[in-house]
Amino acid sequence: MHQGQALRDLDRAFKNFLTIPKCGFPVFKKKGRKDSFYLEGSIKIFQGNYIQLPRIGVVKTYCILPSVPVKNVTISKKADSWYISFKYNFESDTTEKVGETIGVDLCINTLATCSDGSKFANVKAYRQAKKRLVRHQRAVSKKVIGSKNRRKAVKKLAKVHKKVADIRADALHKLTTWASFKPQPPK
């Protein structure tokens, strides 16, 4: 992280602490916990999935990137994988509302029940991964605290937790996409 950005974040944290009643004293962000940094400046996207970052250089990305001027980027690390998020201006087209309103009830037995009668099965991601989670958690608990083998075991455990979270997020994205773009009845 650039030193200027770190100082701006610290300044904002102290201002929030002094002005907003529920904000507590700023907490030191330890290395390894929510690792991320923020870049702004001369950021260029070229050749579809390559991005030029200041002080880092050219980085190849997994997805094809939009060819728009980028204001800033946040690069974060989750479970031994690196992610990049962009901030840029986007001109949205206004669309008129078509169709009916749908009600969604989040249940215990099913993921969601809609007012038109359709039901979405609950993804049992945690139950499916429980054996793997138990095995990796036991491996972490058997390792010596501070050892390199423990760090490797924690990385493996984090990957399993991330996979469970990704399965849940994917199910919710599919549900919301279906609710947004489902075929409307003819009028």
C-alpha positions in Angstrom: 0.0 0.0 0.0 1.2 3.5 -0.8 2.3 5.4 2.3 0.0 8.3 1.4 -3.1 6.0 1.2 -2.2 4.4 4.5 -2.0 7.8 6.2 -5.3 8.8 4.6 -6.9 5.6 5.9 -5.5 6.3 9.4 -6.8 9.9 9.3 -10.3 8.7 8.3 -10.3 6.1 11.1 -9.4 8.7 13.7 -12.0 11.2 12.4 -14.6 8.5 12.5 -13.5 7.6 16.1 -13.9 11.2 17.2 -17.1 12.1 15.4 -19.2 8.9 15.1 -20.3 7.6 18.6 -20.3 3.8 17.7 -16.9 3.8 16.0 -14.2 2.5 18.3 -10.5 3.3 18.5 -8.7 2.4 15.2 -7.3 -1.2 15.3 -3.9 -2.2 13.9 -4.4 -4.4 10.8 -2.1 -7.4 11.3 -0.3 -8.9 8.4 -2.2 -12.0 7.1 -5.6 -10.8 8.1 -7.7 -9.4 5.2 -4.6 -8.7 3.1 -5.4 -6.0 0.6 -4.0 -2.8 -0.8 -5.2 0.1 -2.8 -3.7 1.7 -6.0 -4.6 4.8 -7.9 -2.9 6.7 -10.6 -1.8 5.6 -14.1 -3.8 2.3 -14.4 -4.3 1.1 -18.0 -6.2 -1.9 -19.3 -5.0 -3.3 -22.6 -5.3 -6.5 -24.7 -8.4 -7.7 -23.0 -7.0 -9.4 -19.9 -3.8 -7.4 -19.1 -3.6 -4.5 -16.8 -0.8 -2.0 -16.1 -0.5 -1.2 -12.4 1.8 1.5 -11.0 4.9 0.1 -9.2 3.9 -3.5 -10.0 3.9 -3.6 -13.8 1.8 -5.6 -16.3 -0.5 -8.3 -14.7 -2.5 -10.9 -16.5 -6.0 -11.5 -15.2 -8.4 -14.4 -15.5 -11.3 -12.5 -17.0 -11.6 -10.2 -19.9 -11.6 -6.6 -18.6 -13.8 -3.7 -19.8 -11.9 -1.1 -21.8 -12.8 1.9 -19.7 -10.7 4.4 -17.8 -10.1 3.1 -14.3 -10.0 5.4 -11.3 -8.4 3.0 -8.8 -8.1 -0.6 -8.0 -8.1 -2.7 -4.8 -6.0 -5.9 -4.8 -6.9 -8.4 -2.1 -5.9 -11.9 -1.1 -8.4 -14.6 -0.1 -7.3 -18.2 0.6 -4.1 -18.0 -1.3 -5.7 -16.4 -4.4 -5.4 -12.8 -5.5 -8.4 -10.7 -6.6 -8.6 -7.3 -8.2 -11.6 -4.9 -8.1 -12.0 -1.7 -10.1 -13.6 1.6 -9.6 -14.7 3.4 -12.8 -17.5 5.6 -14.1 -20.4 3.7 -15.7 -23.3 5.3 -17.6 -26.3 3.1 -16.9 -29.2 2.9 -19.3 -32.6 3.5 -17.7 -35.0 0.6 -18.3 -38.7 0.7 -17.7 -40.2 -1.8 -15.2 -42.0 -4.6 -17.0 -43.9 -7.5 -15.4 -45.1 -8.3 -11.9 -43.6 -8.1 -8.5 -42.5 -11.4 -6.9 -42.3 -12.2 -3.2 -39.5 -14.3 -1.9 -39.6 -16.1 1.4 -36.3 -17.4 2.8 -37.0 -20.7 4.6 -35.3 -23.2 6.8 -36.1 -26.3 4.7 -35.6 -24.7 1.3 -33.4 -21.9 0.2 -36.3 -19.8 -1.0 -40.0 -20.1 -1.8 -41.4 -17.6 -4.3 -44.9 -16.2 -4.4 -45.5 -18.0 -7.8 -45.0 -21.4 -6.1 -41.5 -22.1 -7.3 -39.1 -23.5 -4.7 -35.3 -23.5 -4.7 -33.5 -26.3 -2.9 -31.1 -25.4 -0.1 -27.5 -26.0 -1.1 -25.9 -28.1 1.6 -22.3 -26.9 1.0 -21.3 -27.2 4.6 -22.7 -30.7 5.0 -21.0 -31.8 1.8 -17.6 -30.4 2.9 -17.9 -31.4 6.6 -15.5 -34.4 6.3 -12.9 -32.3 4.5 -13.3 -29.5 7.0 -12.9 -31.9 10.0 -9.8 -33.5 8.5 -8.1 -30.1 7.8 -9.1 -28.6 11.1 -7.7 -31.6 12.9 -4.5 -31.3 10.9 -4.2 -27.7 11.9 -4.7 -28.5 15.6 -2.0 -31.1 15.5 0.7 -28.8 14.1 3.0 -26.7 16.3 1.9 -23.1 16.6 4.1 -20.8 14.5 5.6 -23.6 12.3 5.7 -23.6 8.5 3.7 -26.8 8.4 0.9 -25.2 10.4 0.8 -22.3 8.0 0.5 -24.7 5.1 -2.3 -26.6 6.9 -4.1 -23.3 7.6 -3.9 -22.4 3.9 -5.5 -25.7 2.9 -8.2 -25.2 5.5 -8.9 -21.7 4.2 -9.3 -23.1 0.6 -12.0 -25.5 1.8 -13.8 -22.7 3.7 -13.6 -20.5 0.6 -15.0 -23.3 -1.6 -18.0 -23.6 0.8 -18.6 -19.8 0.7 -18.3 -19.8 -3.1 -20.9 -22.5 -3.4 -23.4 -20.6 -1.2 -22.7 -17.3 -3.0 -23.2 -19.1 -6.4 -26.6 -20.4 -5.3 -27.7 -17.0 -4.2 -26.5 -15.4 -7.4 -28.4 -17.9 -9.5 -31.5 -17.3 -7.4 -31.3 -13.5 -7.8 -30.5 -13.7 -11.5 -33.5 -15.9 -12.0 -35.8 -13.6 -10.1 -34.5 -10.6 -12.1 -34.6 -12.0 -15.6 -37.4 -14.7 -15.4 -39.7 -14.7 -18.4 -42.6 -12.4 -17.8 -46.2 -13.5 -18.7 -47.6 -11.9 -21.8 -50.1 -9.1 -21.3 
